[in-house]
Amino acid sequence: MEKRVFNFNPGPATLPLPVLEHAQAELLNYQNTGMSVMEMSHRSKDFEEIVFNTEALFKEISGVGDDYRILFLQGGASQQFALIPLNFLSPGKRGAYAITGNFAKKAYEEAQKIGETHVAVNTADNKYTKIPRQEELDIPADAAYLHITTNNTVYGTQWHYIPETNGVPLVADMSSDILSRPLDYKKFALFYAGAQKNLGPAGVVVVGISKKMLEKVPDTLPAIFNYNTLAKKNSLYNTPPTFGIYMLQLVLQWLKAQGGLEAMAKHNQEKAALIYEVIDRYDFYKGYAEKKSRSLMNVTFRLPAEELEQKFVQEAAEIGLVGLKGYRTVGGIRASIYNAMSRKGCETLASFMEDFAKKHS
Ligand SMILES: *Cc1c(COP(=O)(O)O)cnc(C)c1O
């Protein structure tokens, strides 16, 4: 492959080209330190500055301000499935879960091993094709938290409202749509995201946590699992994923230069509309998610036959549209179009879809 492809992989996913070029330019010698960020002590002033800047930039873009701490940890979003109940499900407390997809279900199953849980809603009967309405949520008033997954990466559904919890702390896995749209992040007591979809390379997970929530963490937890310790040490309790954090900083700088969350939302809406429009215009395609619950990040759809889906994936790859195969439990096609996917990529895919439908219907 001589040139870069349009990469629709669900994660690790495409990164903004200017970010990669920036990293390339200072890969060997970071700002006259004579070394790469990868070779730098995490206790050095230069690296501490990267961590502080990245936290400040994240707070600025998300709008959470100083009532929150932003942590950069390892273990992926999956480790957070366990850390959240470990930190907040003290005996007698229960965690409520909205089970709206496979990662949401995993989060719930991990919590079950650690403490008491409660199912606020489960959309498995609808094959996870839709996001529940507020009235469908059963949130016990004494719950330690309600856990939701703001974007269901596998099924292609997305919450388009923030549920009202009447004082129960709201916790969210935002791995596949963090910083993709303006959102009142302060409504979430804790939010987290594996970086490899919308924020950077794999290996870093971002956790935003309110200071009020931090106060609830018991001292009895091992330090490495304790949000309070990790926050007090500014994510430098142990060696953090240094290069990943540096890349995350570059992505945040890029995002800000694009115009922040407002601009990102407009860009993402327009991109998704290009593809959904073709799905809706041709009977040949069948969108997986219910229309009102459609994700702007992962567009999922089926073709009339599996052989056609295979052919679709193969022919798309031949013209440089890669990573379109759907998740094994859903089948079909999934186009992951996170912040860094260009409009041109979505236009090229939409036009390929039109040609393909005309040729095969
Ligand atoms: C990808 C993904 C995960 C898993 O992330 P890891 O970093 O691999 O642990 C969890 N939740 C959601 C919503 C995801 O999209």
The ligand as an ORCA input file, in Angstrom:
! r2SCAN-3c Opt
* xyz 0 1
  C     -13.532     -0.903     23.015
  C     -14.454     -0.735     24.140
  C     -14.166     -1.273     25.409
  C     -12.957     -2.133     25.679
  O     -11.840     -1.358     25.773
  P     -10.417     -1.980     26.188
  O      -9.577     -0.750     26.226
  O     -10.042     -2.949     25.117
  O     -10.552     -2.629     27.500
  C     -15.044     -1.026     26.427
  N     -16.169     -0.305     26.231
  C     -16.490      0.212     25.030
  C     -17.747      0.998     24.870
  C     -15.642      0.011     23.951
  O     -15.962      0.506     22.748
*
